[in-house]
Amino acid sequence: MSAWKGPLFMALIALLGLFLSLVHPPQGALSARSEGPEAEGSVTVAVECPQEEGCFLLLGRALREAPEGAVIRLGPGLYYEKPMVVPKSLTIEGAGLKRTEIRIVDPGAAFTLKGAETTPIAFTLKALTVRTHVLAPRIEDSGQNVGVLWESARGGGEDGHAPFTITIQNARIEGGTGLVVNGRNGSVRLLRSKILTTVGNGLAIEGGNLQVSVEDSVIAGPSSPLGLDPLLGGWFGVAFFSKIKGEEIQASIKGSGIFDWGLAGIAARGFGDGRVKLRIEDSELKLNRSGLVLGGSVEATITANEVAFNKDYGIALLLPPCSFEGQLPSGEELFKGTIRGRDNRVYSNGQSDLCPEEFNWPPNFVYEPPGARSR
């Protein structure tokens, strides 16, 4: 019962907040100031919510009224919001993880970023907590409840949209999937942040010409007492899927922890002529179905990580006899990339630490700590 207690409690609190807002709508306050008429992104919009019961739709109003490149500063408080669409560059900055909270009361993405065809877009979340709606009529629909969703434009040049940048810094996203990107020509940075997911994925990145950096962050799925079942919670902590011919995803994960995912902590696949270049360093992958799964065209450098206590494999390449989701890999799923790295502590994983064991792993790829159980 404890696996569902959190989401149900959050949903009841959200409904209570909505009821209180309708009975006595808290208005809060908005004010804007310019920090120099010629300066780029010179407008700061201050949003205050002094009511203890929280404010309703105040941030949504600020988003609509803020000009391109503005900084929206949210004061301490609880902000009840419906899913919001962001068609322009903005920074949303709170007063701290425990002081500013945005709570989404309806299903959908907290922030849907609409890609521009000709104008670059930059979106930043800082120093706040975002709680997405966590309940859905069907379990397969729960992945639609996302913290930040990138939606690219169609047309408008060879790449379909101008470059985009998404930064999540000193922030926390809870509930459904943390961040979803399906597009090209952009960058994503997660810095000193936490994604705590009840259902869905942590980060889901698909496309080409993308740069992704995860640093000093935690990405955790549900700790279910019923076991690591993907139907009961999270699927991938971080997933990189490249399918665009001649293009690649370049990703770096450093100093981070990825825990409790029902399929894999990290999965990277380059399908067809798409490629993934992945670097993982000084990170922990623990208590997942598998720690790291690589398939297709992937170039991976894996150095000084701890990969332990995963149910199936520590590090698995999609090559027989390594099964994934109960099936042996075949076709374009088969791993045909390269592995580099050294000094990884890979131990106490269920079926095997490395799969296939007979693969030509790099010299000194695994460092076995004293007393660890190797398979």
C-alpha positions as a printed Julia matrix, in Angstrom:
375×3 Matrix{Float64}:
   0.0     0.0     0.0
   2.89    2.36    0.66
   3.76    2.5    -3.07
   0.46    4.27   -3.82
   0.11    6.3    -0.67
   2.22    9.19   -1.96
   0.42    9.75   -5.31
  -3.06    9.42   -3.79
  -2.18   11.83   -1.02
  -0.78   14.35   -3.52
  -3.91   14.1    -5.66
  -6.2    14.7    -2.66
  -4.15   17.71   -1.64
  -4.35   19.09   -5.2
  -8.15   18.69   -5.23
  -8.36   20.4    -1.86
  -6.27   23.27   -3.16
  -8.5    23.62   -6.23
 -11.62   23.66   -4.01
 -10.17   26.3    -1.73
  -9.18   28.41   -4.72
 -12.7    28.33   -6.16
 -14.31   29.16   -2.83
 -11.82   31.88   -1.95
  -9.54   32.5    -4.94
  -6.16   33.72   -3.71
  -5.02   36.52   -6.0
  -1.4    36.94   -5.01
   0.52   39.72   -6.73
   2.44   40.3    -9.95
   4.84   43.12  -10.65
   7.34   43.73  -13.42
  10.45   45.82  -13.63
  12.99   46.5   -16.34
  16.67   46.24  -15.56
  17.74   48.23  -18.59
  15.8    48.94  -21.78
  18.6    47.78  -24.03
  19.54   44.64  -22.13
  18.55   41.25  -23.44
  16.09   39.52  -21.11
  15.93   42.66  -19.04
  12.43   42.25  -17.61
  11.9    40.58  -14.23
   8.38   39.59  -13.22
   7.96   39.17   -9.46
   5.18   36.83   -8.32
   4.13   36.7    -4.67
   1.74   34.25   -2.99
   1.36   35.16    0.69
  -1.73   32.99    1.32
  -1.04   29.88    3.36
  -3.59   27.91    1.34
  -1.74   28.72   -1.88
  -2.55   30.61   -5.08
  -4.37   29.36   -8.16
  -3.3    30.06  -11.79
  -1.01   32.9   -10.78
   2.08   31.56  -12.53
   0.04   30.81  -15.67
  -0.99   34.44  -15.78
   2.62   35.56  -15.35
   3.72   33.27  -18.21
   1.17   34.79  -20.55
   2.05   38.36  -19.65
   5.85   38.04  -19.47
   7.77   39.2   -22.55
  10.32   37.13  -24.44
  13.43   36.46  -22.34
  11.89   37.54  -19.04
  12.81   36.16  -15.62
   9.79   35.16  -13.52
  10.72   35.14   -9.84
   8.33   33.16   -7.68
   8.27   34.04   -4.01
   7.78   31.43   -1.31
   4.45   29.66   -1.49
   2.32   26.98   -3.09
   1.18   27.64   -6.67
  -1.7    25.51   -7.98
  -1.58   25.49  -11.77
  -3.03   23.76  -14.78
  -0.64   22.47  -17.49
   1.1    25.45  -19.11
   2.34   26.13  -22.65
   5.54   28.14  -23.03
   6.07   29.49  -26.6
   9.0    31.79  -25.75
  12.29   31.99  -23.86
  11.8    32.31  -20.1
  13.48   31.68  -16.77
  11.31   30.6   -13.83
  13.18   30.97  -10.54
  11.85   30.12   -7.1
  13.0    30.89   -3.59
  14.29   27.35   -2.95
  13.26   23.71   -3.2
  11.41   23.76    0.13
  10.01   27.28   -0.21
   8.49   27.45   -3.7
   6.29   24.65   -5.04
   4.31   24.43   -8.28
   1.57   21.81   -8.09
  -0.19   20.73  -11.3
  -3.84   19.84  -10.68
  -4.78   18.38  -14.11
  -3.21   15.63  -16.27
  -0.61   16.73  -18.8
   2.8    18.37  -18.91
   3.52   21.06  -16.33
   5.44   22.99  -19.01
   5.06   22.27  -22.72
   7.72   24.15  -24.68
   6.69   25.06  -28.2
   9.64   25.23  -30.56
   9.97   28.3   -32.74
  10.71   27.97  -36.45
  13.25   30.77  -36.67
  13.92   32.11  -33.14
  16.03   30.12  -30.65
  14.23   29.3   -27.42
  15.76   28.93  -23.96
  13.87   27.7   -20.91
  15.25   27.5   -17.37
  13.79   26.18  -14.1
  15.7    27.09  -10.93
  15.35   26.75   -7.18
  11.84   25.29   -6.92
   9.8    22.07   -6.8
   7.35   20.96   -9.5
   4.8    18.25   -8.64
   3.01   16.92  -11.68
  -0.4    15.28  -11.68
   0.2    11.6   -10.92
  -3.09    9.81  -11.53
  -4.43    8.76  -14.93
  -7.48    6.71  -15.99
  -5.16    4.12  -17.53
  -1.64    3.19  -16.46
  -0.39    3.61  -20.05
  -1.57    7.23  -20.02
   0.38    8.12  -16.9
   3.49    8.9   -18.94
   1.69   11.99  -20.29
   2.13   13.67  -16.9
   5.49   15.31  -17.52
   7.5    18.0   -15.78
   8.96   19.58  -18.95
   7.98   18.54  -22.48
   9.69   19.83  -25.62
   7.49   19.98  -28.71
   9.3    20.95  -31.9
   7.73   22.99  -34.68
   7.3    21.56  -38.16
   8.7    23.29  -41.21
  10.78   26.47  -41.0
  14.16   25.38  -42.3
  16.1    22.16  -42.68
  15.92   21.25  -39.01
  12.25   22.14  -38.56
  12.96   24.64  -35.75
  15.62   26.94  -34.37
  18.0    25.68  -31.64
  16.61   25.19  -28.15
  18.12   25.03  -24.67
  16.52   23.53  -21.56
  18.18   24.0   -18.15
  16.95   22.53  -14.87
  19.14   23.75  -12.03
  18.8    23.26   -8.28
  15.25   22.08   -8.9
  13.07   19.08   -8.11
  10.43   17.4   -10.29
   8.11   14.83   -8.73
   5.19   12.72   -9.94
   5.15   11.61  -13.57
   7.96   11.63  -16.13
  10.56   14.29  -15.43
  11.57   15.57  -18.86
  10.77   14.51  -22.43
  12.53   15.76  -25.57
  11.65   14.52  -29.03
  13.37   16.75  -31.54
  16.61   17.98  -33.06
  19.17   20.72  -32.72
  19.08   21.41  -29.0
  20.68   20.98  -25.6
  19.45   19.82  -22.21
  21.19   20.35  -18.87
  20.21   18.89  -15.5
  22.41   20.34  -12.76
  22.21   19.66   -9.0
  18.6    18.6    -9.34
  16.3    15.69   -8.44
  13.73   13.84  -10.52
  11.57   11.53   -8.4
   9.11    9.63  -10.55
   6.06    7.61   -9.57
   5.32    6.41  -13.11
   6.99    6.96  -16.49
  10.65    7.82  -17.13
  13.16   10.15  -15.56
  14.62   11.69  -18.72
  13.46   10.52  -22.16
  15.58   11.95  -24.99
  14.91   11.05  -28.62
  16.11   12.71  -31.82
  19.37   13.93  -33.3
  21.94   16.72  -32.99
  21.24   16.86  -29.26
  23.61   17.54  -26.37
  22.59   16.33  -22.92
  24.39   16.88  -19.62
  23.38   15.42  -16.25
  25.61   16.52  -13.39
  25.42   16.1    -9.6
  21.78   15.01   -9.82
  19.53   12.18   -8.59
  17.02   10.4   -10.85
  14.95    7.9    -8.88
  12.0     5.7    -9.73
   9.39    4.24   -7.39
  10.54    1.97   -4.59
   7.75   -0.56   -4.84
   7.44   -3.28   -2.2
   5.87   -5.4    -4.94
   9.14   -5.53   -6.84
  10.63   -3.87   -9.9
   7.64   -4.22  -12.22
   7.5    -1.59  -15.03
   3.69   -1.76  -14.98
   3.78   -0.52  -11.39
   6.05    2.44  -11.93
   9.14    3.7   -13.66
  10.58    2.4   -16.92
  13.94    4.07  -17.67
  15.84    6.46  -15.47
  17.54    8.0   -18.5
  16.8     6.92  -22.07
  18.64    8.09  -25.2
  17.18    6.94  -28.51
  18.69    8.21  -31.78
  16.88    7.3   -35.0
  17.81   10.1   -37.42
  20.19    9.2   -40.23
  23.63   10.73  -39.86
  22.82   12.46  -36.57
  23.71   11.71  -32.97
  22.92   12.35  -29.35
  25.94   13.38  -27.28
  25.3    12.73  -23.61
  27.3    13.07  -20.41
  26.31   11.81  -16.95
  28.65   12.76  -14.12
  28.49   12.53  -10.35
  24.85   11.41  -10.36
  22.72    8.66   -8.86
  20.15    6.62  -10.83
  18.06    4.23   -8.77
  14.92    2.03   -8.75
  13.92    1.78  -12.43
  11.77   -1.05  -13.73
  13.61   -1.64  -17.04
  17.02    0.06  -16.78
  18.76    2.86  -14.97
  20.28    4.09  -18.25
  19.4     2.87  -21.75
  21.05    4.09  -24.95
  20.22    2.89  -28.45
  21.28    4.1   -31.87
  18.81    2.77  -34.44
  19.54    2.61  -38.17
  22.1     5.32  -38.94
  21.42    7.22  -35.71
  24.19    7.25  -33.09
  24.61    7.86  -29.39
  27.87    9.01  -27.82
  27.63    8.47  -24.09
  30.0     9.27  -21.24
  29.22    8.1   -17.69
  31.6     9.06  -14.9
  31.63    8.89  -11.08
  27.96    7.88  -10.92
  25.89    5.22   -9.15
  23.46    2.84  -10.88
  21.74    0.73   -8.24
  18.51   -1.18   -7.54
  17.3    -1.12  -11.15
  16.17   -4.04  -13.3
  19.5    -3.52  -15.12
  22.0    -0.78  -14.45
  23.02    0.11  -18.02
  21.71   -1.3   -21.32
  23.3    -0.42  -24.68
  22.08   -1.35  -28.16
  22.67   -0.4   -31.78
  25.26    2.28  -32.66
  26.54    3.48  -29.3
  29.99    4.75  -28.38
  30.24    4.58  -24.59
  32.99    5.69  -22.22
  32.27    4.36  -18.72
  34.69    5.36  -15.98
  34.8     5.08  -12.18
  31.12    4.26  -11.63
  29.46    1.98   -9.07
  26.97   -0.43  -10.63
  25.53   -2.76   -8.02
  22.44   -4.55   -6.66
  20.55   -4.45   -9.95
  18.08   -7.29  -10.43
  19.29   -8.63  -13.79
  22.52   -7.15  -15.17
  24.99   -4.56  -14.08
  26.02   -3.53  -17.62
  24.41   -5.3   -20.58
  25.02   -5.05  -24.3
  22.12   -6.1   -26.52
  23.85   -9.23  -27.77
  22.89  -12.87  -27.14
  22.62  -14.32  -24.54
  21.63  -11.04  -22.84
  17.85  -10.8   -22.85
  15.91   -7.58  -22.43
  12.24   -7.38  -21.51
  12.21  -11.17  -21.68
  13.44  -11.41  -25.3
  16.78  -11.89  -27.0
  17.88   -8.88  -29.08
  17.87   -9.02  -32.86
  18.16   -6.81  -35.95
  19.04   -3.16  -35.44
  18.82   -3.58  -31.65
  22.05   -5.6   -31.67
  24.95   -3.7   -30.16
  27.52   -2.66  -32.77
  29.35    0.14  -31.02
  32.42    0.56  -28.85
  33.1     0.45  -25.11
  35.87    2.36  -23.36
  36.63    3.14  -19.74
  38.11    1.69  -16.57
  37.89    1.42  -12.79
  34.18    0.67  -12.56
  32.94   -1.12   -9.44
  30.44   -3.61  -10.84
  29.27   -6.21   -8.33
  26.34   -8.02   -6.68
  24.04   -7.86   -9.69
  21.45  -10.61  -10.12
  22.18  -12.55  -13.32
  25.62  -11.19  -14.13
  27.71   -8.09  -13.65
  28.7    -7.84  -17.32
  26.76   -9.36  -20.2
  27.94  -10.94  -22.43
  30.73  -12.07  -20.15
  32.79  -13.21  -23.17
  32.66   -9.75  -24.79
  36.06   -8.11  -25.25
  35.68   -5.63  -22.39
  38.47   -3.05  -22.07
  41.44   -3.8   -19.79
  40.83   -2.73  -16.19
  37.21   -1.97  -17.05
  36.07   -3.44  -13.74
  37.63   -2.8   -10.37
  36.3    -5.24   -7.79
  36.19   -3.74   -4.3
  37.34   -5.94   -1.43
  34.6    -8.28   -0.24
  32.31   -7.7    -3.21
  30.51  -10.65   -4.76
  31.39  -11.02   -8.43
  29.4   -13.01  -10.94
